[in-house]
């Protein structure tokens, strides 16, 4: 089970790192919320995404995914399952839509 949680954390961190590269989260934000981030909000988002990299996996949020991977025995996250990671990122970004 611990390996599955590590897989989820590793995949989540890879997604977050890609969003942090060249501030890709700004374009992602514009696509998801049809708004642009101010410079100040962008700094806050960047900080929160960096904090997410060091946070443990939210076991409640990822419970279904962890169970699916554990039961299937396939230690890989497919693109459909990766959507759950983006949902967590979207929760952070949605705070900056005001």
Biopython code that builds the backbone (N, CA, C, O; Angstrom):
import numpy as np
from Bio.PDB.StructureBuilder import StructureBuilder

atoms = [
    (1, "UNK", "N", (0.838, -1.198, 0.000)),
    (1, "UNK", "CA", (0.000, 0.000, 0.000)),
    (1, "UNK", "C", (0.877, 1.255, 0.000)),
    (1, "UNK", "O", (0.558, 2.244, -0.659)),
    (2, "UNK", "N", (1.973, 1.204, 0.738)),
    (2, "UNK", "CA", (2.859, 2.361, 0.816)),
    (2, "UNK", "C", (3.437, 2.708, -0.559)),
    (2, "UNK", "O", (3.622, 3.880, -0.887)),
    (3, "UNK", "N", (3.721, 1.669, -1.361)),
    (3, "UNK", "CA", (4.243, 1.927, -2.716)),
    (3, "UNK", "C", (3.210, 2.630, -3.578)),
    (3, "UNK", "O", (3.560, 3.467, -4.410)),
    (4, "UNK", "N", (1.964, 2.304, -3.391)),
    (4, "UNK", "CA", (0.896, 2.939, -4.164)),
    (4, "UNK", "C", (0.775, 4.404, -3.776)),
    (4, "UNK", "O", (0.629, 5.263, -4.646)),
    (5, "UNK", "N", (0.833, 4.698, -2.503)),
    (5, "UNK", "CA", (0.769, 6.087, -2.025)),
    (5, "UNK", "C", (1.978, 6.862, -2.560)),
    (5, "UNK", "O", (1.847, 8.015, -2.972)),
    (6, "UNK", "N", (3.144, 6.231, -2.553)),
    (6, "UNK", "CA", (4.341, 6.874, -3.107)),
    (6, "UNK", "C", (4.183, 7.149, -4.596)),
    (6, "UNK", "O", (4.625, 8.188, -5.086)),
    (7, "UNK", "N", (3.553, 6.220, -5.322)),
    (7, "UNK", "CA", (3.301, 6.422, -6.753)),
    (7, "UNK", "C", (2.393, 7.621, -6.975)),
    (7, "UNK", "O", (2.647, 8.441, -7.857)),
    (8, "UNK", "N", (1.346, 7.725, -6.185)),
    (8, "UNK", "CA", (0.413, 8.851, -6.299)),
    (8, "UNK", "C", (1.138, 10.159, -5.993)),
    (8, "UNK", "O", (0.998, 11.137, -6.727)),
    (9, "UNK", "N", (1.912, 10.176, -4.910)),
    (9, "UNK", "CA", (2.658, 11.377, -4.534)),
    (9, "UNK", "C", (3.649, 11.768, -5.629)),
    (9, "UNK", "O", (3.754, 12.940, -5.991)),
    (10, "UNK", "N", (4.356, 10.804, -6.138)),
    (10, "UNK", "CA", (5.343, 11.061, -7.181)),
    (10, "UNK", "C", (4.683, 11.619, -8.449)),
    (10, "UNK", "O", (5.182, 12.567, -9.055)),
    (11, "UNK", "N", (3.575, 11.026, -8.831)),
    (11, "UNK", "CA", (2.854, 11.494, -10.027)),
    (11, "UNK", "C", (2.294, 12.884, -9.797)),
    (11, "UNK", "O", (2.378, 13.745, -10.672)),
    (12, "UNK", "N", (1.717, 13.108, -8.611)),
    (12, "UNK", "CA", (1.195, 14.438, -8.277)),
    (12, "UNK", "C", (2.314, 15.472, -8.344)),
    (12, "UNK", "O", (2.132, 16.551, -8.907)),
    (13, "UNK", "N", (3.459, 15.149, -7.776)),
    (13, "UNK", "CA", (4.573, 16.085, -7.776)),
    (13, "UNK", "C", (5.089, 16.344, -9.182)),
    (13, "UNK", "O", (5.494, 17.465, -9.488)),
    (14, "UNK", "N", (5.083, 15.339, -10.039)),
    (14, "UNK", "CA", (5.488, 15.534, -11.440)),
    (14, "UNK", "C", (4.552, 16.512, -12.146)),
    (14, "UNK", "O", (5.000, 17.383, -12.892)),
    (15, "UNK", "N", (3.255, 16.362, -11.907)),
    (15, "UNK", "CA", (2.271, 17.270, -12.508)),
    (15, "UNK", "C", (2.505, 18.692, -12.010)),
    (15, "UNK", "O", (2.510, 19.636, -12.801)),
    (16, "UNK", "N", (2.698, 18.846, -10.719)),
    (16, "UNK", "CA", (2.905, 20.173, -10.136)),
    (16, "UNK", "C", (4.196, 20.793, -10.666)),
    (16, "UNK", "O", (4.221, 21.980, -10.992)),
    (17, "UNK", "N", (5.257, 20.011, -10.754)),
    (17, "UNK", "CA", (6.525, 20.522, -11.279)),
    (17, "UNK", "C", (6.378, 21.007, -12.717)),
    (17, "UNK", "O", (6.951, 22.029, -13.094)),
    (18, "UNK", "N", (5.613, 20.275, -13.517)),
    (18, "UNK", "CA", (5.371, 20.701, -14.904)),
    (18, "UNK", "C", (4.601, 22.018, -14.934)),
    (18, "UNK", "O", (4.871, 22.875, -15.775)),
    (19, "UNK", "N", (3.660, 22.180, -14.035)),
    (19, "UNK", "CA", (2.902, 23.429, -13.976)),
    (19, "UNK", "C", (3.774, 24.589, -13.522)),
    (19, "UNK", "O", (3.559, 25.728, -13.936)),
    (20, "UNK", "N", (4.747, 24.310, -12.683)),
    (20, "UNK", "CA", (5.639, 25.366, -12.197)),
    (20, "UNK", "C", (6.695, 25.763, -13.229)),
    (20, "UNK", "O", (7.220, 26.876, -13.182)),
    (21, "UNK", "N", (7.006, 24.862, -14.155)),
    (21, "UNK", "CA", (7.984, 25.188, -15.192)),
    (21, "UNK", "C", (7.452, 26.335, -16.050)),
    (21, "UNK", "O", (6.337, 26.289, -16.567)),
    (22, "UNK", "N", (8.266, 27.336, -16.177)),
    (22, "UNK", "CA", (7.919, 28.502, -17.007)),
    (22, "UNK", "C", (6.511, 29.019, -16.717)),
    (22, "UNK", "O", (5.818, 29.524, -17.599)),
    (23, "UNK", "N", (6.111, 28.876, -15.449)),
    (23, "UNK", "CA", (4.808, 29.373, -15.009)),
    (23, "UNK", "C", (3.655, 28.865, -15.867)),
    (23, "UNK", "O", (2.739, 29.619, -16.194)),
    (24, "UNK", "N", (3.704, 27.604, -16.227)),
    (24, "UNK", "CA", (2.640, 26.989, -17.023)),
    (24, "UNK", "C", (1.289, 27.031, -16.325)),
    (24, "UNK", "O", (0.246, 26.943, -16.972)),
    (25, "UNK", "N", (1.313, 27.165, -15.000)),
    (25, "UNK", "CA", (0.049, 27.220, -14.261)),
    (25, "UNK", "C", (-0.767, 28.442, -14.657)),
    (25, "UNK", "O", (-1.994, 28.420, -14.560)),
    (26, "UNK", "N", (-0.105, 29.508, -15.103)),
    (26, "UNK", "CA", (-0.847, 30.708, -15.519)),
    (26, "UNK", "C", (-1.698, 30.414, -16.746)),
    (26, "UNK", "O", (-2.864, 30.804, -16.809)),
    (27, "UNK", "N", (-1.121, 29.736, -17.706)),
    (27, "UNK", "CA", (-1.881, 29.370, -18.909)),
    (27, "UNK", "C", (-2.964, 28.348, -18.551)),
    (27, "UNK", "O", (-4.088, 28.424, -19.048)),
    (28, "UNK", "N", (-2.621, 27.409, -17.702)),
    (28, "UNK", "CA", (-3.596, 26.423, -17.241)),
    (28, "UNK", "C", (-4.758, 27.116, -16.538)),
    (28, "UNK", "O", (-5.918, 26.774, -16.769)),
    (29, "UNK", "N", (-4.454, 28.079, -15.691)),
    (29, "UNK", "CA", (-5.480, 28.839, -14.977)),
    (29, "UNK", "C", (-6.409, 29.543, -15.973)),
    (29, "UNK", "O", (-7.631, 29.494, -15.834)),
    (30, "UNK", "N", (-5.823, 30.189, -16.967)),
    (30, "UNK", "CA", (-6.628, 30.890, -17.969)),
    (30, "UNK", "C", (-7.542, 29.928, -18.710)),
    (30, "UNK", "O", (-8.692, 30.262, -18.996)),
    (31, "UNK", "N", (-7.051, 28.755, -19.018)),
    (31, "UNK", "CA", (-7.842, 27.760, -19.728)),
    (31, "UNK", "C", (-8.976, 27.227, -18.856)),
    (31, "UNK", "O", (-10.110, 27.085, -19.314)),
    (32, "UNK", "N", (-8.660, 26.935, -17.606)),
    (32, "UNK", "CA", (-9.648, 26.337, -16.703)),
    (32, "UNK", "C", (-10.715, 27.322, -16.236)),
    (32, "UNK", "O", (-11.887, 26.966, -16.114)),
    (33, "UNK", "N", (-10.303, 28.568, -15.973)),
    (33, "UNK", "CA", (-11.204, 29.512, -15.326)),
    (33, "UNK", "C", (-11.547, 30.733, -16.183)),
    (33, "UNK", "O", (-12.275, 31.619, -15.736)),
    (34, "UNK", "N", (-11.032, 30.783, -17.398)),
    (34, "UNK", "CA", (-11.293, 31.896, -18.324)),
    (34, "UNK", "C", (-10.969, 33.255, -17.716)),
    (34, "UNK", "O", (-11.655, 34.247, -17.962)),
    (35, "UNK", "N", (-9.915, 33.274, -16.921)),
    (35, "UNK", "CA", (-9.434, 34.505, -16.297)),
    (35, "UNK", "C", (-7.924, 34.458, -16.293)),
    (35, "UNK", "O", (-7.318, 33.396, -16.435)),
    (36, "UNK", "N", (-7.333, 35.612, -16.130)),
    (36, "UNK", "CA", (-5.881, 35.628, -15.988)),
    (36, "UNK", "C", (-5.524, 35.995, -14.556)),
    (36, "UNK", "O", (-6.295, 36.633, -13.838)),
    (37, "UNK", "N", (-4.339, 35.574, -14.171)),
    (37, "UNK", "CA", (-3.860, 35.855, -12.816)),
    (37, "UNK", "C", (-3.081, 37.161, -12.798)),
    (37, "UNK", "O", (-2.294, 37.441, -13.702)),
    (38, "UNK", "N", (-3.307, 37.949, -11.770)),
    (38, "UNK", "CA", (-2.479, 39.136, -11.572)),
    (38, "UNK", "C", (-1.103, 38.672, -11.120)),
    (38, "UNK", "O", (-0.922, 37.509, -10.759)),
    (39, "UNK", "N", (-0.171, 39.548, -11.137)),
    (39, "UNK", "CA", (1.195, 39.210, -10.712)),
    (39, "UNK", "C", (1.213, 38.748, -9.252)),
    (39, "UNK", "O", (1.902, 37.789, -8.903)),
    (40, "UNK", "N", (0.462, 39.429, -8.420)),
    (40, "UNK", "CA", (0.411, 39.085, -6.997)),
    (40, "UNK", "C", (-0.229, 37.705, -6.802)),
    (40, "UNK", "O", (0.308, 36.872, -6.073)),
    (41, "UNK", "N", (-1.356, 37.466, -7.440)),
    (41, "UNK", "CA", (-2.019, 36.174, -7.313)),
    (41, "UNK", "C", (-1.132, 35.056, -7.858)),
    (41, "UNK", "O", (-1.094, 33.956, -7.308)),
    (42, "UNK", "N", (-0.437, 35.347, -8.920)),
    (42, "UNK", "CA", (0.469, 34.367, -9.503)),
    (42, "UNK", "C", (1.540, 33.942, -8.503)),
    (42, "UNK", "O", (1.892, 32.764, -8.427)),
    (43, "UNK", "N", (2.051, 34.889, -7.748)),
    (43, "UNK", "CA", (3.060, 34.576, -6.726)),
    (43, "UNK", "C", (2.466, 33.699, -5.619)),
    (43, "UNK", "O", (3.122, 32.776, -5.136)),
    (44, "UNK", "N", (1.241, 33.985, -5.226)),
    (44, "UNK", "CA", (0.590, 33.176, -4.203)),
    (44, "UNK", "C", (0.334, 31.754, -4.714)),
    (44, "UNK", "O", (0.542, 30.783, -3.986)),
    (45, "UNK", "N", (-0.112, 31.639, -5.954)),
    (45, "UNK", "CA", (-0.342, 30.313, -6.535)),
    (45, "UNK", "C", (0.970, 29.541, -6.599)),
    (45, "UNK", "O", (1.027, 28.372, -6.218)),
    (46, "UNK", "N", (2.008, 30.186, -7.075)),
    (46, "UNK", "CA", (3.317, 29.535, -7.161)),
    (46, "UNK", "C", (3.741, 29.017, -5.785)),
    (46, "UNK", "O", (4.224, 27.891, -5.665)),
    (47, "UNK", "N", (3.561, 29.827, -4.763)),
    (47, "UNK", "CA", (3.931, 29.425, -3.400)),
    (47, "UNK", "C", (3.102, 28.216, -2.952)),
    (47, "UNK", "O", (3.645, 27.275, -2.374)),
    (48, "UNK", "N", (1.820, 28.236, -3.208)),
    (48, "UNK", "CA", (0.963, 27.116, -2.791)),
    (48, "UNK", "C", (1.305, 25.835, -3.534)),
    (48, "UNK", "O", (1.282, 24.750, -2.954)),
    (49, "UNK", "N", (1.621, 25.960, -4.815)),
    (49, "UNK", "CA", (2.000, 24.768, -5.574)),
    (49, "UNK", "C", (3.321, 24.195, -5.061)),
    (49, "UNK", "O", (3.491, 22.978, -5.002)),
    (50, "UNK", "N", (4.239, 25.061, -4.697)),
    (50, "UNK", "CA", (5.504, 24.584, -4.123)),
    (50, "UNK", "C", (5.263, 23.898, -2.785)),
    (50, "UNK", "O", (5.915, 22.903, -2.470)),
    (51, "UNK", "N", (4.336, 24.421, -2.004)),
    (51, "UNK", "CA", (3.998, 23.794, -0.729)),
    (51, "UNK", "C", (3.363, 22.424, -0.944)),
    (51, "UNK", "O", (3.582, 21.496, -0.166)),
    (52, "UNK", "N", (2.578, 22.313, -2.006)),
    (52, "UNK", "CA", (1.939, 21.037, -2.324)),
    (52, "UNK", "C", (2.988, 19.952, -2.579)),
    (52, "UNK", "O", (2.760, 18.779, -2.281)),
    (53, "UNK", "N", (4.127, 20.347, -3.128)),
    (53, "UNK", "CA", (5.191, 19.386, -3.413)),
    (53, "UNK", "C", (5.709, 18.696, -2.146)),
    (53, "UNK", "O", (6.157, 17.551, -2.203)),
    (54, "UNK", "N", (5.648, 19.379, -1.026)),
    (54, "UNK", "CA", (6.191, 18.791, 0.197)),
    (54, "UNK", "C", (5.106, 18.224, 1.115)),
    (54, "UNK", "O", (5.407, 17.600, 2.132)),
    (55, "UNK", "N", (3.863, 18.442, 0.753)),
    (55, "UNK", "CA", (2.752, 17.945, 1.576)),
    (55, "UNK", "C", (2.534, 16.455, 1.314)),
    (55, "UNK", "O", (2.746, 15.974, 0.201)),
    (56, "UNK", "N", (2.113, 15.738, 2.342)),
    (56, "UNK", "CA", (1.774, 14.328, 2.120)),
    (56, "UNK", "C", (0.514, 14.223, 1.265)),
    (56, "UNK", "O", (-0.251, 15.180, 1.142)),
    (57, "UNK", "N", (0.316, 13.074, 0.692)),
    (57, "UNK", "CA", (-0.859, 12.822, -0.140)),
    (57, "UNK", "C", (-2.108, 12.840, 0.736)),
    (57, "UNK", "O", (-2.137, 12.250, 1.816)),
    (58, "UNK", "N", (-3.127, 13.521, 0.254)),
    (58, "UNK", "CA", (-4.418, 13.554, 0.942)),
    (58, "UNK", "C", (-5.090, 12.196, 0.707)),
    (58, "UNK", "O", (-5.656, 11.949, -0.357)),
    (59, "UNK", "N", (-5.018, 11.328, 1.711)),
    (59, "UNK", "CA", (-5.518, 9.967, 1.553)),
    (59, "UNK", "C", (-7.023, 9.908, 1.304)),
    (59, "UNK", "O", (-7.503, 8.991, 0.637)),
    (60, "UNK", "N", (-7.760, 10.861, 1.825)),
    (60, "UNK", "CA", (-9.207, 10.899, 1.593)),
    (60, "UNK", "C", (-9.473, 11.256, 0.130)),
    (60, "UNK", "O", (-10.286, 10.609, -0.531)),
    (61, "UNK", "N", (-8.792, 12.275, -0.369)),
    (61, "UNK", "CA", (-8.977, 12.719, -1.754)),
    (61, "UNK", "C", (-8.609, 11.616, -2.746)),
    (61, "UNK", "O", (-9.278, 11.442, -3.765)),
    (62, "UNK", "N", (-7.557, 10.882, -2.448)),
    (62, "UNK", "CA", (-7.046, 9.868, -3.376)),
    (62, "UNK", "C", (-7.448, 8.447, -3.009)),
    (62, "UNK", "O", (-6.923, 7.501, -3.596)),
    (63, "UNK", "N", (-8.352, 8.265, -2.065)),
    (63, "UNK", "CA", (-8.719, 6.928, -1.578)),
    (63, "UNK", "C", (-9.168, 5.998, -2.701)),
    (63, "UNK", "O", (-8.720, 4.854, -2.779)),
    (64, "UNK", "N", (-10.038, 6.478, -3.556)),
    (64, "UNK", "CA", (-10.558, 5.629, -4.637)),
    (64, "UNK", "C", (-9.428, 5.225, -5.587)),
    (64, "UNK", "O", (-9.336, 4.064, -5.988)),
    (65, "UNK", "N", (-8.575, 6.175, -5.944)),
    (65, "UNK", "CA", (-7.454, 5.892, -6.837)),
    (65, "UNK", "C", (-6.487, 4.904, -6.199)),
    (65, "UNK", "O", (-6.045, 3.959, -6.852)),
    (66, "UNK", "N", (-6.159, 5.114, -4.937)),
    (66, "UNK", "CA", (-5.243, 4.217, -4.234)),
    (66, "UNK", "C", (-5.816, 2.806, -4.184)),
    (66, "UNK", "O", (-5.095, 1.832, -4.397)),
    (67, "UNK", "N", (-7.105, 2.697, -3.906)),
    (67, "UNK", "CA", (-7.764, 1.395, -3.862)),
    (67, "UNK", "C", (-7.745, 0.729, -5.236)),
    (67, "UNK", "O", (-7.459, -0.463, -5.339)),
    (68, "UNK", "N", (-8.046, 1.485, -6.289)),
    (68, "UNK", "CA", (-8.039, 0.928, -7.649)),
    (68, "UNK", "C", (-6.669, 0.371, -8.010)),
    (68, "UNK", "O", (-6.555, -0.744, -8.520)),
    (69, "UNK", "N", (-5.646, 1.148, -7.744)),
    (69, "UNK", "CA", (-4.285, 0.716, -8.082)),
    (69, "UNK", "C", (-3.897, -0.499, -7.245)),
    (69, "UNK", "O", (-3.331, -1.461, -7.763)),
    (70, "UNK", "N", (-4.200, -0.452, -5.969)),
    (70, "UNK", "CA", (-3.853, -1.557, -5.071)),
    (70, "UNK", "C", (-4.549, -2.850, -5.493)),
    (70, "UNK", "O", (-3.928, -3.912, -5.532)),
    (71, "UNK", "N", (-5.841, -2.754, -5.807)),
    (71, "UNK", "CA", (-6.606, -3.950, -6.174)),
    (71, "UNK", "C", (-6.226, -4.489, -7.545)),
    (71, "UNK", "O", (-6.228, -5.701, -7.759)),
    (72, "UNK", "N", (-5.899, -3.591, -8.479)),
    (72, "UNK", "CA", (-5.552, -4.048, -9.831)),
    (72, "UNK", "C", (-4.138, -4.614, -9.893)),
    (72, "UNK", "O", (-3.834, -5.445, -10.749)),
    (73, "UNK", "N", (-3.284, -4.169, -8.995)),
    (73, "UNK", "CA", (-1.899, -4.618, -9.019)),
    (73, "UNK", "C", (-1.064, -3.928, -10.077)),
    (73, "UNK", "O", (0.128, -4.206, -10.206)),
    (74, "UNK", "N", (-1.676, -3.029, -10.837)),
    (74, "UNK", "CA", (-0.975, -2.284, -11.879)),
    (74, "UNK", "C", (-0.518, -0.957, -11.275)),
    (74, "UNK", "O", (-1.322, -0.052, -11.054)),
    (75, "UNK", "N", (0.767, -0.860, -11.017)),
    (75, "UNK", "CA", (1.291, 0.346, -10.376)),
    (75, "UNK", "C", (1.627, 1.394, -11.417)),
    (75, "UNK", "O", (2.790, 1.683, -11.699)),
    (76, "UNK", "N", (0.573, 1.947, -11.972)),
    (76, "UNK", "CA", (0.692, 2.981, -12.994)),
    (76, "UNK", "C", (-0.570, 3.825, -12.937)),
    (76, "UNK", "O", (-1.662, 3.321, -12.677)),
    (77, "UNK", "N", (-0.404, 5.107, -13.184)),
    (77, "UNK", "CA", (-1.555, 6.007, -13.200)),
    (77, "UNK", "C", (-1.817, 6.413, -14.641)),
    (77, "UNK", "O", (-0.954, 6.979, -15.312)),
    (78, "UNK", "N", (-3.026, 6.113, -15.104)),
    (78, "UNK", "CA", (-3.371, 6.451, -16.487)),
    (78, "UNK", "C", (-3.910, 7.886, -16.554)),
    (78, "UNK", "O", (-4.217, 8.482, -15.521)),
    (79, "UNK", "N", (-4.023, 8.435, -17.753)),
    (79, "UNK", "CA", (-4.482, 9.836, -17.884)),
    (79, "UNK", "C", (-5.848, 10.115, -17.249)),
    (79, "UNK", "O", (-6.072, 11.207, -16.727)),
    (80, "UNK", "N", (-6.753, 9.148, -17.290)),
    (80, "UNK", "CA", (-8.060, 9.365, -16.662)),
    (80, "UNK", "C", (-7.917, 9.500, -15.148)),
    (80, "UNK", "O", (-8.592, 10.320, -14.524)),
    (81, "UNK", "N", (-7.052, 8.707, -14.573)),
    (81, "UNK", "CA", (-6.824, 8.767, -13.138)),
    (81, "UNK", "C", (-6.060, 10.031, -12.762)),
    (81, "UNK", "O", (-6.232, 10.565, -11.667)),
    (82, "UNK", "N", (-5.216, 10.505, -13.675)),
    (82, "UNK", "CA", (-4.437, 11.720, -13.429)),
    (82, "UNK", "C", (-5.350, 12.938, -13.274)),
    (82, "UNK", "O", (-4.958, 13.940, -12.676)),
    (83, "UNK", "N", (-6.546, 12.849, -13.807)),
    (83, "UNK", "CA", (-7.510, 13.945, -13.675)),
    (83, "UNK", "C", (-7.783, 14.272, -12.209)),
    (83, "UNK", "O", (-8.088, 15.415, -11.870)),
    (84, "UNK", "N", (-7.675, 13.271, -11.347)),
    (84, "UNK", "CA", (-7.884, 13.494, -9.913)),
    (84, "UNK", "C", (-6.797, 14.410, -9.352)),
    (84, "UNK", "O", (-7.047, 15.199, -8.442)),
    (85, "UNK", "N", (-5.605, 14.299, -9.898)),
    (85, "UNK", "CA", (-4.510, 15.174, -9.477)),
    (85, "UNK", "C", (-4.813, 16.610, -9.885)),
    (85, "UNK", "O", (-4.620, 17.543, -9.105)),
    (86, "UNK", "N", (-5.289, 16.778, -11.117)),
    (86, "UNK", "CA", (-5.637, 18.119, -11.574)),
    (86, "UNK", "C", (-6.801, 18.691, -10.777)),
    (86, "UNK", "O", (-6.911, 19.906, -10.617)),
    (87, "UNK", "N", (-7.663, 17.822, -10.280)),
    (87, "UNK", "CA", (-8.766, 18.293, -9.439)),
    (87, "UNK", "C", (-8.220, 18.917, -8.158)),
    (87, "UNK", "O", (-8.732, 19.934, -7.690)),
    (88, "UNK", "N", (-7.175, 18.302, -7.590)),
    (88, "UNK", "CA", (-6.545, 18.867, -6.393)),
    (88, "UNK", "C", (-5.899, 20.215, -6.714)),
    (88, "UNK", "O", (-6.006, 21.161, -5.933)),
    (89, "UNK", "N", (-5.234, 20.299, -7.856)),
    (89, "UNK", "CA", (-4.616, 21.561, -8.295)),
    (89, "UNK", "C", (-5.703, 22.610, -8.514)),
    (89, "UNK", "O", (-5.539, 23.769, -8.132)),
    (90, "UNK", "N", (-6.805, 22.204, -9.127)),
    (90, "UNK", "CA", (-7.907, 23.135, -9.375)),
    (90, "UNK", "C", (-8.490, 23.695, -8.078)),
    (90, "UNK", "O", (-8.937, 24.841, -8.043)),
    (91, "UNK", "N", (-8.488, 22.898, -7.024)),
    (91, "UNK", "CA", (-8.979, 23.385, -5.731)),
    (91, "UNK", "C", (-8.110, 24.538, -5.238)),
    (91, "UNK", "O", (-8.615, 25.503, -4.664)),
    (92, "UNK", "N", (-6.823, 24.437, -5.460)),
    (92, "UNK", "CA", (-5.913, 25.515, -5.073)),
    (92, "UNK", "C", (-6.158, 26.728, -5.952)),
    (92, "UNK", "O", (-6.298, 27.843, -5.449)),
    (93, "UNK", "N", (-6.210, 26.521, -7.250)),
    (93, "UNK", "CA", (-6.358, 27.630, -8.182)),
    (93, "UNK", "C", (-7.693, 28.335, -8.046)),
    (93, "UNK", "O", (-7.775, 29.549, -8.229)),
    (94, "UNK", "N", (-8.731, 27.595, -7.728)),
    (94, "UNK", "CA", (-10.065, 28.208, -7.658)),
    (94, "UNK", "C", (-10.164, 29.291, -6.581)),
    (94, "UNK", "O", (-11.042, 30.152, -6.637)),
    (95, "UNK", "N", (-9.261, 29.240, -5.606)),
    (95, "UNK", "CA", (-9.257, 30.285, -4.566)),
    (95, "UNK", "C", (-8.877, 31.646, -5.135)),
    (95, "UNK", "O", (-9.110, 32.671, -4.494)),
    (96, "UNK", "N", (-8.299, 31.666, -6.324)),
    (96, "UNK", "CA", (-7.801, 32.909, -6.906)),
    (96, "UNK", "C", (-8.650, 33.395, -8.076)),
    (96, "UNK", "O", (-8.178, 34.177, -8.901)),
    (97, "UNK", "N", (-9.881, 32.944, -8.151)),
    (97, "UNK", "CA", (-10.764, 33.360, -9.242)),
    (97, "UNK", "C", (-11.541, 34.633, -8.933)),
    (97, "UNK", "O", (-12.229, 35.155, -9.811)),
    (98, "UNK", "N", (-11.451, 35.137, -7.730)),
    (98, "UNK", "CA", (-12.210, 36.331, -7.348)),
    (98, "UNK", "C", (-11.609, 37.577, -7.958)),
    (98, "UNK", "O", (-12.119, 38.677, -7.744)),
]
sb = StructureBuilder()
sb.init_structure("model")
sb.init_model(0)
sb.init_chain("A")
sb.init_seg("    ")
for serial, (resi, resn, name, xyz) in enumerate(atoms, 1):
    if name == "N":
        sb.init_residue(resn, " ", resi, " ")
    sb.init_atom(name, np.array(xyz, "f"), 0.0, 1.0, " ", f" {name:<3s}", serial, name[0])
structure = sb.get_structure()
